[in-house]
Amino acid sequence: MGRIVVDPKVRFGKPCIRGTRITVQEVLELVNEGIPFGKIIEEYYPELTEEDIKACIRYAIELISAEDVHLEAV
């Protein structure tokens, strides 16, 4: 993911948008609140683009798709 980077020296190694200290989690929390992309950019993070926000969503999807789920019979 070119737009999402992990650097142990930035925000304790949380995934951030390249060139910023804005974490994927911070962006996803705003998306979860139903805030439109344009408003996120205008009112919260003017340095972001819609592609940055979409990259955060793709990053979360990739993490979940790579996760192994182990079910136990009850």
N, C-alpha and C positions, 0 to 999 in steps of 0.2 A: 504494500500500500504506500504509494509515493507521498500522499498527503498526510498520512498518519505516521508519527515517529514515536519511538520510545527511547528516552535518554535518561539514564539513572541520575543525571545531574539536574534534570528539569522536572519539577513537580513530583519528586520522589519516584520517578520512573513510570508515572502513569502515561498512557497513550495521549499524545497531544497532536494538534494540527501543526504541521511543519511551519517553522518560522514564528510560532507563537507559544505562549504558555497556557493556551486554552485547551483544557482536557476534553477528550471525547465524551466523558461522563457529563461534563457541564453542558455541552451542546445537546446531548441526548435527553437530559432532564428538561431542557426548554422545549424540545420537540415533543416530549411526553406530555407536557402541559398544554399542548395544542397550539403553541405559538407558531405562527406562520414563519417560514424561512426569511421572508423579507423583513419582518419585524425583529427577528433575532439579529439580523445584520444591522438594521437601522438603530435599534434601541439597546442592544447588548454588546455586540461584537462587530463594529463596523469594518474591522480588518478582514473579516471572513467573506467568503463567497458562497453561493448556493452549492457549488461543487464541493466545498469544504464540508458543509453540513451533510450532503449526500455521502461523502466519504466516511463520515462518522457512522452513519447508518449501515453502510456496507461493512465497515470494520466490525460492528456489533454482530451483524448477520454471519460474517465469516467465523467469528469466535464461537458462536452458538453452533454453527454447522460442523465445526471441528471437535466439538465437545462429545465425549463418550458418555452415554447414559447406561448405567448398570442397574437393571431391575432385579429385584429378588422376589421369588415367589413367597406369598404369605399364606 
